[in-house]
Amino acid sequence: MNQRWGRLDTYLKRLREILQDEDLHYRLLALFLAGILWFFAGGHGRLLSNERTISVQPEVVGLSDQFTLVGQPNPVRIVIRGANTLISRAEQSARAVVDLSGAIEGEGTYSVEVSVPKGVELVSVTPRWINLKTEKLLENSYPVYVGLLGLPTDYSVQSYTAVPDSVRVKGPRSRIERVASAAVYINFGGPTQFLEGSFPVHAVDGNGRDIEGVSIDPEYVSVTVKLAEQRIERLLPIVPQFDGDLAPGLELSQVIVIPNAVTVSIPTHYGDSIQSLETQRIALTGLGAGEYNMNIGLSLPGGVVIEGDGTVQVRLVITALAVETEPEPDQTQEPEPIEPIEPIEPIEPEPEPEQPEEAEPQLPLLPIEPPEAAQDSGGQ
């Protein structure tokens, strides 16, 4: 008993010493301020709190595997209150959940449950209820069709294979009912007759448009495509071509081509533009008179195919030109009779005019030299 009273007396003395300490009121004030700061910093007071509106995307949970959600719910707007530091964390960790564990096919209204971190107050949620639509999941099998893009000119599909040749498409009822087929699109992008590779499969409707929101199994198939060139056969005449000229006095009197026509295979894009085939040029320069037999190749347009070695036999006959001369008279022919010349009637002289009776004086006549003297003077 005495010991107890002794201990109590010791405690009382210690308490009196503490109360008589000059720094006690400073210590109490510091403790009081620390308590107030802890209160508001922990979110229990509103002096340092703030309100903020944030947007949260609802998360759908509990939906049966037999159903699927058509579309996605719109974000909800929530208002939270708390200390600035806590609100910043709440923007990242706030969660909105829509439970569809009891949902059936069709449209329904479901509540939005929002959770925020501890120390943050949830003020409001807008909207609190949302409308969602669910549909039953369907799965069907569809054959794979191959669509070819950029097919080279004059080519058609000879054969193609797709492995596997069918796929399974799964999705909401409304989308599966629109699926008409599964298609693979292949773009050749250049001239080729064979193509092989792995290509993605598309679910398409009756107009060939892709249908989104479905899953395809498998997503890729192996496709092999073989093309065949479209050609036509035609019998075309052969036209020989020459180069140079013959020497003067020579002429090309005969040209024979054996055969004079051949059957060729022509790509369809030529149409009727090819009406004949030409030989390679035959040089005439330096050839003399005579007969020549030679094998000449054909000049074939691009893509034109001919059986054999593509040559023909050409026979040329070159002759000398004949010199033109005037024809000699035929001695055996009798001379044509000469028509007689009619006699010319004599012309009567005109009568001289009468001379007057009185004769005019005549000039004296000059002497005439003898003939010998005239000849001598002429010789001189």
C-alpha positions in Angstrom: 0.0 0.0 0.0 2.8 2.4 0.9 4.5 1.5 -2.4 1.4 2.5 -4.4 1.1 5.8 -2.7 4.8 6.4 -3.3 4.4 5.7 -7.0 1.4 8.0 -7.2 3.3 10.7 -5.5 6.1 10.3 -8.0 3.7 10.7 -10.9 2.2 13.8 -9.5 5.5 15.4 -8.9 6.5 14.6 -12.6 3.2 16.1 -13.8 3.8 19.3 -11.8 7.2 19.6 -13.3 5.7 19.2 -16.8 3.0 21.8 -16.2 5.5 24.2 -14.8 7.7 23.8 -18.0 7.8 27.1 -19.9 7.7 25.4 -23.4 4.6 23.4 -22.7 2.2 25.8 -24.4 4.4 25.7 -27.5 4.2 21.9 -27.6 0.5 21.9 -27.1 0.0 24.4 -29.9 2.1 22.4 -32.3 0.2 19.2 -31.5 -3.1 21.0 -32.1 -2.0 22.4 -35.5 -0.7 18.9 -36.5 -4.1 17.4 -35.7 -5.9 20.0 -37.8 -3.5 19.5 -40.7 -4.0 15.7 -40.6 -7.7 16.1 -40.5 -8.0 18.2 -43.7 -5.2 16.5 -45.5 -6.9 13.1 -45.0 -10.1 14.4 -46.6 -12.1 14.8 -43.4 -12.5 18.5 -43.9 -13.5 20.6 -46.8 -11.1 23.5 -46.4 -8.5 21.9 -48.7 -11.0 19.8 -50.8 -12.1 20.3 -54.4 -14.8 19.0 -56.8 -14.0 17.7 -60.2 -16.1 16.3 -63.1 -14.6 13.4 -64.9 -15.7 11.0 -67.7 -15.5 7.2 -67.3 -16.2 4.5 -69.8 -18.5 1.9 -68.3 -17.3 -1.7 -68.2 -19.7 -4.5 -69.1 -19.4 -7.6 -66.9 -21.4 -10.8 -66.4 -22.7 -11.2 -70.0 -23.3 -14.8 -71.0 -21.2 -16.4 -73.7 -24.3 -17.0 -75.8 -24.9 -13.3 -76.2 -23.0 -10.3 -77.4 -23.3 -6.6 -76.8 -24.4 -4.7 -79.8 -22.4 -1.4 -79.7 -20.7 0.1 -76.7 -22.2 2.1 -73.9 -21.5 5.8 -73.9 -19.2 7.3 -71.2 -20.8 8.4 -67.9 -20.0 11.7 -66.2 -19.2 11.5 -62.5 -18.6 14.3 -60.0 -16.1 13.6 -57.2 -14.9 15.7 -54.2 -11.8 15.4 -52.2 -8.3 16.6 -51.7 -6.5 17.7 -54.8 -3.9 14.9 -54.5 -6.6 12.3 -54.1 -8.7 13.6 -56.9 -5.8 13.3 -59.3 -5.5 9.7 -58.4 -9.2 9.1 -58.7 -9.3 10.3 -62.3 -7.1 7.2 -63.2 -8.7 4.7 -60.8 -12.4 5.5 -60.9 -14.4 2.6 -62.3 -17.9 2.4 -63.8 -19.4 -1.1 -64.1 -22.6 -2.4 -65.8 -23.7 -5.9 -64.7 -25.4 -7.9 -67.5 -25.4 -11.3 -65.7 -29.2 -11.4 -66.0 -29.5 -10.0 -69.5 -31.6 -11.6 -72.3 -31.6 -10.9 -76.0 -32.9 -7.5 -76.9 -32.8 -4.0 -75.4 -32.7 -3.4 -71.7 -32.0 -0.7 -69.0 -29.2 -1.3 -66.6 -27.7 0.6 -63.7 -24.2 2.0 -63.6 -22.2 1.3 -60.5 -19.2 3.6 -59.8 -16.4 3.1 -57.4 -13.8 5.7 -56.4 -10.7 5.5 -54.2 -10.9 5.8 -50.4 -10.9 9.4 -49.3 -12.7 10.7 -52.4 -16.5 11.4 -52.2 -18.7 10.4 -55.1 -21.1 13.4 -55.6 -23.1 12.3 -58.6 -23.3 9.9 -61.6 -24.9 11.0 -65.0 -26.6 9.0 -66.3 -27.3 6.5 -63.6 -29.1 4.1 -65.9 -28.2 3.3 -69.5 -29.9 1.4 -72.3 -28.0 -1.5 -73.9 -28.9 -4.1 -76.6 -27.7 -7.7 -76.7 -28.0 -10.2 -79.4 -27.6 -14.0 -79.6 -24.3 -15.2 -81.1 -24.6 -17.2 -84.3 -22.0 -19.2 -86.2 -22.2 -20.4 -89.8 -19.9 -22.0 -92.3 -19.4 -20.2 -95.7 -17.4 -21.3 -98.8 -14.4 -19.1 -99.8 -14.7 -17.3 -103.1 -11.6 -15.7 -104.7 -11.9 -12.2 -106.2 -9.2 -11.2 -108.6 -8.2 -7.6 -109.1 -5.8 -6.2 -111.7 -6.1 -9.2 -114.0 -3.6 -8.9 -116.9 -4.9 -8.1 -120.3 -5.8 -11.2 -122.5 -5.7 -13.5 -119.5 -8.5 -15.5 -117.9 -8.6 -17.8 -114.8 -7.7 -21.3 -115.7 -8.0 -22.7 -112.1 -7.7 -21.7 -108.5 -7.7 -23.4 -105.1 -8.3 -22.2 -101.6 -7.2 -24.2 -98.6 -9.3 -24.5 -96.6 -12.2 -23.9 -99.0 -14.6 -22.8 -96.3 -14.5 -20.8 -93.1 -16.7 -20.3 -90.0 -18.1 -16.8 -89.3 -19.3 -15.9 -85.8 -21.1 -12.8 -84.7 -24.4 -11.2 -83.6 -27.6 -12.4 -85.2 -28.2 -9.2 -87.2 -24.7 -9.3 -88.7 -24.6 -13.0 -89.5 -27.9 -12.8 -91.3 -26.3 -10.2 -93.7 -23.3 -12.4 -94.5 -23.6 -13.8 -98.0 -20.2 -15.3 -98.5 -16.5 -15.3 -97.4 -14.2 -13.7 -100.0 -10.5 -13.4 -100.6 -9.3 -10.5 -102.7 -6.1 -10.9 -104.7 -4.4 -8.0 -106.6 -2.0 -9.3 -109.3 -0.4 -5.9 -109.8 1.5 -7.0 -112.9 1.7 -9.6 -115.7 2.0 -13.1 -114.3 0.3 -16.4 -115.0 0.8 -18.0 -111.5 0.2 -16.7 -108.0 0.4 -18.4 -104.6 0.2 -17.0 -101.1 -1.8 -16.6 -97.9 -4.6 -14.0 -97.9 -7.0 -12.6 -95.3 -10.7 -13.6 -95.5 -13.5 -11.1 -95.5 -17.1 -11.6 -94.6 -19.2 -9.8 -97.3 -22.9 -9.2 -98.0 -24.7 -9.6 -101.3 -23.2 -6.4 -102.7 -19.6 -7.4 -101.8 -19.3 -4.9 -98.9 -17.4 -6.0 -95.8 -19.3 -6.8 -92.6 -17.6 -5.6 -89.5 -18.1 -7.0 -86.0 -17.7 -10.7 -86.8 -15.0 -13.2 -86.2 -13.7 -15.5 -88.9 -12.0 -18.8 -88.3 -9.4 -19.2 -89.9 -8.6 -15.6 -90.6 -6.2 -16.5 -93.5 -6.4 -19.1 -96.3 -3.8 -20.3 -98.8 -4.7 -19.5 -102.4 -3.2 -20.7 -105.7 -4.3 -19.1 -109.0 -3.4 -20.2 -112.5 -4.1 -17.9 -115.5 -4.4 -18.8 -119.2 -3.9 -16.4 -122.0 -6.9 -15.7 -124.3 -5.9 -16.2 -127.9 -7.5 -16.6 -131.3 -6.2 -18.5 -134.4 -6.2 -16.9 -137.8 -5.0 -17.7 -141.3 -2.9 -14.8 -142.5 -1.3 -14.2 -146.0 2.5 -13.5 -146.2 3.7 -10.3 -147.9 7.4 -10.3 -148.9 9.4 -7.2 -148.2 12.4 -6.0 -150.2 15.3 -3.7 -149.6 17.4 -2.0 -152.3 17.1 -1.9 -156.1 18.1 -4.1 -159.0 20.7 -3.0 -161.4 19.5 -1.1 -164.5 18.2 -3.4 -167.2 16.9 -6.0 -164.7 13.4 -6.6 -163.5 11.8 -8.8 -160.8 9.5 -10.7 -163.0 8.2 -13.3 -160.5 7.9 -13.7 -156.7 6.6 -17.0 -155.2 6.2 -17.5 -151.4 5.8 -21.1 -150.1 3.6 -21.3 -148.2 1.8 -18.1 -149.1 -0.3 -18.1 -145.9 0.2 -19.5 -142.3 -2.0 -20.1 -139.3 -1.0 -18.0 -136.3 -2.1 -17.6 -132.7 -2.9 -14.0 -131.8 -3.7 -12.4 -128.4 -7.3 -11.1 -128.3 -6.3 -7.5 -127.6 -5.0 -7.2 -131.2 -8.6 -7.7 -132.6 -8.6 -7.3 -136.4 -5.6 -5.0 -136.5 -3.3 -7.8 -137.9 -4.4 -8.7 -141.5 -1.1 -10.1 -142.9 2.4 -11.1 -141.9 5.6 -9.6 -143.4 8.8 -11.3 -144.2 12.2 -10.0 -143.2 13.6 -7.6 -145.8 15.2 -9.3 -148.9 18.2 -7.4 -150.3 17.9 -7.0 -154.0 21.1 -5.0 -154.4 23.8 -7.0 -156.2 21.5 -9.7 -157.6 21.8 -10.5 -161.3 19.5 -12.1 -163.7 18.5 -15.6 -162.7 16.4 -17.6 -160.3 16.9 -17.5 -156.5 15.5 -19.7 -153.8 16.0 -18.6 -150.1 14.5 -19.2 -146.7 13.4 -15.9 -145.1 12.2 -15.4 -141.5 8.9 -13.7 -140.7 8.6 -10.5 -138.7 6.0 -11.4 -136.0 4.3 -8.7 -133.8 4.7 -9.1 -130.0 2.7 -12.0 -128.6 2.0 -13.6 -132.0 2.9 -17.3 -132.1 3.4 -19.4 -135.2 4.1 -23.1 -135.5 7.5 -24.2 -136.8 10.7 -22.2 -137.1 9.0 -19.1 -138.4 10.5 -19.1 -141.9 9.1 -19.4 -145.4 10.7 -20.2 -148.8 10.8 -17.3 -151.3 11.6 -17.8 -155.0 12.7 -14.8 -157.1 13.0 -14.7 -160.9 15.0 -11.8 -162.2 15.2 -11.2 -165.9 16.9 -8.8 -168.3 14.8 -6.1 -169.9 14.6 -6.5 -173.8 16.1 -3.6 -175.9 13.5 -2.0 -178.1 14.7 -1.6 -181.9 12.9 -0.2 -185.0 11.4 -3.0 -187.2 13.2 -3.6 -190.6 11.0 -3.3 -193.8 9.7 -6.6 -195.0 11.2 -7.4 -198.5 8.6 -9.9 -199.3 5.9 -7.3 -199.4 4.9 -5.9 -202.8 5.4 -2.2 -203.2 2.4 -0.2 -203.1 1.3 1.0 -206.5 2.2 4.7 -207.3 -0.7 6.7 -208.4 -0.1 8.3 -211.8 0.5 12.1 -211.8 -1.9 14.0 -213.8 -0.4 16.1 -216.6 -0.1 19.8 -216.0 -1.8 22.0 -218.6 0.4 24.6 -220.2 -0.2 28.2 -219.2 -0.8 30.6 -222.0 1.4 33.6 -221.8 -0.2 36.9 -221.2 -0.2 39.3 -224.2 2.5 41.9 -224.1 1.4 45.5 -224.0 1.5 47.3 -227.2 4.6 49.4 -227.9 4.2 53.0 -229.0 5.1 53.7 -232.5 8.0 56.0 -231.7 10.9 54.0 -230.5 12.9 55.3 -227.7 16.7 55.7 -228.2 18.5 52.6 -227.1 21.7 52.4 -225.2 24.8 51.1 -227.0 25.4 47.4 -226.5 28.6 46.2 -224.7 30.8 43.8 -226.5 30.6 40.2 -225.5 33.8 38.4 -224.7 34.5 35.1 -226.3 33.8 31.9 -224.2 37.5 31.0 -223.8 38.4 34.4 -222.5 35.5 34.1 -220.0 36.7 30.7 -218.8 40.3 32.0 -218.4 39.1 34.9 -216.4 37.0 32.6 -214.2 40.0 30.3 -213.6 42.1 33.2 -212.6 
